[in-house]
Amino acid sequence: MRRFIEIMWMAIAAVSLVEMVIGYQKGGFGNENFQIFGVLAIASGFMYFFRKRQRKKIEDRKNTPS
């Protein structure tokens, strides 16, 4: 389940990047869609790496004998 959530964050980032390109083509850097989807792409990319690191820590704790 944790990997699925990571994949979903990466998918959100990919869709946001596509929407950024479309927004840039329509109005450049001043386009509101470009700016909103840019923030969303950065945030979802951050969440992907954050969740990935968190999952690895949890897996390491489970694999370490107590």
C-alpha positions as CSV (number, residue, x, y, z in Angstrom):
1,M,0.0,0.0,0.0
2,R,2.8,2.4,0.8
3,R,4.4,1.9,-2.7
4,F,1.0,2.6,-4.3
5,I,0.8,5.9,-2.5
6,E,4.3,6.8,-3.7
7,I,3.3,6.0,-7.3
8,M,0.2,8.1,-6.9
9,W,2.3,11.1,-5.8
10,M,4.6,10.6,-8.8
11,A,1.6,10.4,-11.1
12,I,0.2,13.7,-9.6
13,A,3.6,15.3,-10.2
14,A,3.7,14.0,-13.8
15,V,0.2,15.3,-14.6
16,S,1.1,18.7,-13.0
17,L,4.2,19.0,-15.2
18,V,2.1,18.3,-18.3
19,E,-0.4,21.0,-17.2
20,M,2.5,23.4,-16.5
21,V,3.7,23.0,-20.1
22,I,0.2,23.6,-21.4
23,G,-0.2,26.6,-19.2
24,Y,3.1,28.0,-20.3
25,Q,2.2,27.6,-24.0
26,K,-1.0,29.5,-23.4
27,G,0.3,32.4,-21.5
28,G,3.9,32.1,-20.4
29,F,5.2,32.4,-16.8
30,G,2.4,34.8,-15.9
31,N,-0.3,32.2,-16.5
32,E,-2.2,31.3,-13.3
33,N,-2.4,27.6,-14.3
34,F,1.4,27.5,-14.9
35,Q,2.0,28.8,-11.4
36,I,-0.6,26.7,-9.6
37,F,0.5,23.5,-11.3
38,G,4.2,24.4,-10.7
39,V,3.6,24.6,-7.0
40,L,1.6,21.3,-7.1
41,A,4.4,19.6,-9.0
42,I,7.0,20.7,-6.5
43,A,4.8,19.7,-3.6
44,S,4.0,16.3,-5.0
45,G,7.6,15.6,-5.9
46,F,8.6,16.4,-2.3
47,M,5.8,14.1,-1.0
48,Y,7.0,11.3,-3.2
49,F,10.6,11.5,-1.8
50,F,9.3,12.0,1.7
51,R,7.0,9.0,1.6
52,K,9.7,6.9,0.0
53,R,12.2,7.7,2.7
54,Q,9.5,7.0,5.4
55,R,8.6,3.6,3.8
56,K,12.3,2.6,3.7
57,K,12.7,3.5,7.4
58,I,9.6,1.4,8.3
59,E,10.9,-1.5,6.3
60,D,14.3,-1.3,7.9
61,R,12.7,-1.4,11.4
62,K,10.6,-4.5,10.4
63,N,13.7,-6.3,9.1
64,T,16.0,-5.5,12.0
65,P,15.8,-8.2,14.7
66,S,14.8,-6.8,18.1
